[in-house]
């Protein structure tokens, strides 16, 4: 324990003495160190005595009473040997842990986890590469004032570091070799634990053989290796092993086909979804899908039955593989050609036939068209088609053999629209005039009922006029128009009149129509009271000739004149 004194008079000499202890430092300085006696089993009273003399030789004495508690024995319990990178629990023994207080000091090479003032502590030991020692210390004070301290030495050995080598992607049912090495210590022993497989032979060596279990899907197995260094301390390593299933193939596709057709073949793998595929075909050609789970095969055409095959080899991601094949019968295919008119008119019927088919045993012919209807011959080599839809159309036929091999042929037919002529012209004609009838543009030829072969004709008599037009495609149509000449309109302006300058006179117009109402129109209008009535009052300033125009309801008109002479 440290004791010190302060004196403002600056004494020249200090003389310390102790009752119940020993001064362990210079007793003539202002500060001393005292070790109190540890042999007592009970609490005692000690004293620190000081005589101080100043420069004038004057002295003064002082005494400091000290209660000296008895020292207590302390022990530390816990593992004295361990490995780095682990934790250990250490506690105080030999004292009442419920009434005492504790202060632990962390050792070099480790750290206290949590509180350092409890009766028990947890030490996290540092990782080491070679054997080393660490010292743990604790100080204890009892409720009665007793104190004690102790140290505890721990031997720390390196923890094994294990490295495993071997294939970590394997096939189910396969056997692989694995090896473990302790990269930190020598002389280690090992123990192997396997999930998803079985160790073949001993499981305690540095090298083992493992047979992996069969699996129906990609699974994860594991290897756990426990390595024991020569002092019995262990280290572990674990490896996850991806186990791929061996392919379990199911090849699906037609085993009886028709020559020249394309058929799909699909393989499914009940155990492996990551496989790649290599296909081979005998008697046909792979059109697409090589390397995938489905291929399109075009089988060779022939006139007699033949044999072929399809085979597939499946390889998984880890080179797990299997093969499956299927034998195929190739039946001959009919060859068809459709003959007939390729340019027709609507609403007409034409015959078409299948020619050049190489098999006499075609069982049936199935005809179809998008431009009309099959009138007769369905299921036979010859059909009659009634064309009804205008435009580019198709007539198709499917020939089916007794082996149900079928092929199709078609012919492209242009269905031309029949002309739709319409005669344009005035068919209600005024007497003493002509009218022009127009059959319309865009036709290759025209033939009128009056013998004319032009687009238009001029007529001057009533009657029915008919025209036959022909299109560029040779399609014809007929139409007609009835021309009617209307009765004549009568117009009378009256007799010429003489008046004196400044006088007025009434014009006496007469209009007669046999069809509908009529209108009156006098010109010029100058000097007329109303130019739109039959008898307007005329007041001309000079001699004037007036014209009366009579128009009926059909627009037919006629004119007459009267002169009014103005005398001076």
C-alpha angles and dihedrals in degrees: 000000000000120000126181141173135210123207124177091201089066100229118212098217137040124190116189129188132175133210113209097009147050129256106230097186138048107308094204100065131083091257130047139180118227128195108200120216114272097192096086121100093193135050114273137184117241132177141217112213126196132185113189123191122192129209093274092057094253114141137200131187128215132181129199118196116219128194107219115203120203118261116246129212114245129194130186119218125202143087112319092194126047144138131259121262092036137101128238134193118226130183143181118255131193099036136083100265092192096062102027131085125224139201119190126195117215112239125234104263096033144052134220113247109215124337122014095196103068131099088248128039137181118230121200106207119214120242113261134195096206137022114287140161132235130192122220120196136190136184121207133196120187126214089256093055098262116144136197141161139191143172133229126204120215124195110217120200125193114265114237116258109206127201120189125201126195142092112306095188112060143159122252113259090022127124122226136181121233130186132193128204129191103219095189109041137031129224095036122156124213143213122196126210119186131193115195096017146045131249109236107220123339120012096195104070132093089251126044139173117230126194110204121221122250113259136188095211138023106287138175118240125180144216121208117192122190114197121196119202116213094271091056099256116135142216128188141207129188131198128191113220121205108218115199119199121242108250114270101196132202112185114199127187144105115304092190116048141163121249115256095021128114119238132185123232120192131189123199125193113210091194107035130044095175099061126126120217137219117194132199125189131194116199097016147044130258106234099182144344101059106159094023134089093260132049134185112224125194108205119218116260119236143158094236135043117277140181129242141161143211122211131180131192115202121204122188127214091267093046093264104154145180137170135218133175141184131207117231132203112214114208122198120259126222119243114219137189127182120214130189145093114328097191118052141155126245120266092024130116125229135177125234131185140194113241137179097027109161099210124071091195098067102144100204146355118220114198129195138167138184095209106057143334137295105246098183143345101056110163090020132092092252127057138175116223127200105208114213108152122076121228140041105338137174134223112200135186131192118203117204125196126207087258087059092248109147138184133178138221132184143187125215113229127189107215106203121208116243113244116265103203121184122191111229121198145090108296095176100068130186118237118269093022138096133229134209121227116203122197093194135254131278103056127120095224143001132207120186126198089245089058096257116141098195132103092248136032132192117224132186103180135064118260147098115293119197129193131191114204127194124203126219088259090057096252115141138202136176132217136165143199131205116224119204124190113213125223116267122267118232122220125181120177093185133239123318115269136210122208137167121251111280095023129114132218137190119242113222107210123176127195127184127188128171093203123053131317126329135217130216126220123178122193136228095033094200112120095008123125092212121355092197100064131078097244114029123170110254121206104173120176091210138019108297135182111216122203120209116205116195117196125184130208093274093053095255110143143180133186138214133180139221128186123217110201115205113207120203 
